[in-house]
Amino acid sequence: MGVGGAVHRAKTPSNGKIGRASAPYLLILPSILFAFWIIGYPIYDMANMSVHAVNRFGKTAAFNDFANYQRLFSHQLFIGCLIRTLVWTVFVVGGTVLLSVPIALILNEKFFGRTLARIIIMLPWAVSLTMTGIVWRWSLNGQFGMVNATLANFGLQDTPVEWLATSTTAFPILIAIGILVSIPFTVTVILGGLSSLQADVFEAAKIDGASGWQRFRYLTLPLIRPFLNIVLVLNFIYVFNSFPLIWVMTQGDPANSTDILVTWLYKLAFRYGELGIASALSIVMFLILLALTIVYAALAMRNERSTA
Amino acid sequence: MENPVRKSLLMWLFLSPLVIVILFPFAVMVSTAVKPRVEVLMYPPRWFPSEIRLQNFVDMWQATRLGPAVMNSLLVSIAATVLCLLVAIPAAYAASRMEFTGRKLFRQFLLVTQMLSPIVLVLGIFRLMAKMGFVDQLPALVLAYVAFNLAFSVWMLQAYFQTIPKELEEAAKLDGASTLQRLRLIFLPLAAPAIGITAVFIFIYCWNEFVLAMTLLRSPEKSTLTLQTFSLVGGRYQVEWDHVMAATLVASVPVAVIFALLQRSLVSGLTVGAVK
């Protein structure tokens, strides 16, 4: 049998080789075509639109010397949205990671009900951001919302607050909810990192008299560093792009005080018909994302090498 | 020295603020969804209604046309999941088990496309679909969902496929099994759990997606579940919150239950896919 097989294979070397050489390309071809069709073409189309004069129905005319970009950068709302996007991203990502590390450490311990605790903490991940936004919008309603009612019950509040209609509270509230929905994914990745640590190293450090804090600072933290890097970059990308929460809860109101680049982009494109500015903004954001992605790819590849 | 009961209490105490904030919206959903309408808009609001009105769900189902929306969501999500897997599995197989020039480039290409989010491209995608005459058609949504899940799926599947030992297939090859037989009898059964987990992730993504649905769909009878629920809130003076909360419950609970049941394998799947 074995010999026969070998002979049979030896008889058709050229056929087999050609088949084998082209097979991987045939297998990956559909995925590449798909990506070029649905993702590549729109990028090309928007890049093209962004350097041409374009009317509100999307008809492009002459090349216009990057006038769309000039109008974007000099738009009165641009700087505000850009700063808010940075504040939003830095606070949500920073808050998420700061909270997720201790939570992951707790969930990595053995205690009664740990499985239940893990399930509860993963819960916000399963619910769509749209639904989360809708429920919080109702909960934060100034008159009938349960947030005010609960705060009043515990004597923490005298007069009801219109959380989402007040410009000083709306954005911080959005940031807090942004953190809440980013925790599950972040905790998951950090837990993955923690579970890869070897217990004997920690035992040894304990015997040598290292305190809990010392063990965390000089052992745990450096060892989960690669995982922290990855959640930082991935969260940065996700949060930078986060649209549904803000759209559902405030739509950028009151008076654009909660608009970030993505919500403003949507309004420019589909509400104000400013297709030139919108396509320029899309390309700018695409380039920012591309830069972030290259950082991520470098980190991921480095991890892969060290674990392979 | 370490008392397990005391330790457990301490752990739960530390987690309690977060647990409360996470469960709070679920409590609000349930509380509002079963309230009689007059009590929904009563000041001050109370957690417990005078009666538990399950009739709200029936009324909501008819008044909000949630049934067709659920059907649309199911249709789109299943179609996108199947199509995405059909395209992703061969690519993942090649990326994980075959040596070819450009393999590294392909993997980098995957990483980059994985990062692109619909919102940044939504204007271009809308124009593409308009050009193809697909606006307000459910297939437009299916195509877009497949495109945005492909990179993730290929990436996750190939990470899994790498853990399946090649030796089994090589042994079968020596025994004279054809490529197709090897795939069908050896590889696919071993890969089935990975494919299942990837399918769940794609499905949940499609089920929950919002931006593309809002942009590409126009007529109410084509709405998906998220879009239909949002339309009960967005741009209305009078929001019927009891119906809205009942709808969000119906939309969220099935996915949350699937997620909770499969939590362990989903999480381990993701750490294989995301970190490796």
Interface residues (C-beta under 8 A of the other chain):
Chain A: M1 G2 G5 A21 A23 P24 Y25 L26 L27 I28 P30 S31 I32 F34 A35 W37 I38 I39 Y41 P42 I43 D45 M46 G58 L99 P102 I103 I106 E109 F111 F112 G113 R114 A117 R118 I119 I120 I121 M122 L123 P124 W125 A126 V127 S128 L129 T130 M131 T132 I134 V135 W136 R137 W138 S139 Q143 F144 G145 M146 A149 A152 L180 I183 T188 V189 L191 G192 G193 F227 I230 L234 I237 Y238 N241 F243 P244 W247 V248 Q251 V262 L265 Y266 A269 F270 L275 A278 S279 S282 M285 F286 L289 L290 L292 T293 I294 Y296 A297 A300 M301 N303 E304 T307
Chain B: P4 V5 K7 S8 M11 W12 F14 L15 L18 V19 V21 I22 L23 F24 P25 F26 A27 V28 M29 S31 T32 V40 L41 M42 Y43 P44 P45 R46 W47 V87 A88 P90 A91 Y93 A94 A95 M98 E99 F100 R103 F106 Q108 F109 L111 V112 T113 M115 L116 S117 I119 V120 L121 V122 L123 G124 I125 F126 R127 L128 L143 A144 V146 A147 F148 L150 A151 V154 L174 D175 G176 I204 W207 N208 E209 F210 V211 T215 T226 T229 F230 V233 G234 W241 V244 M245 T248 A251 S252 V255 A256 I258 F259 A260 Q263 V267 S268 L270 T271 A274 V275 K276
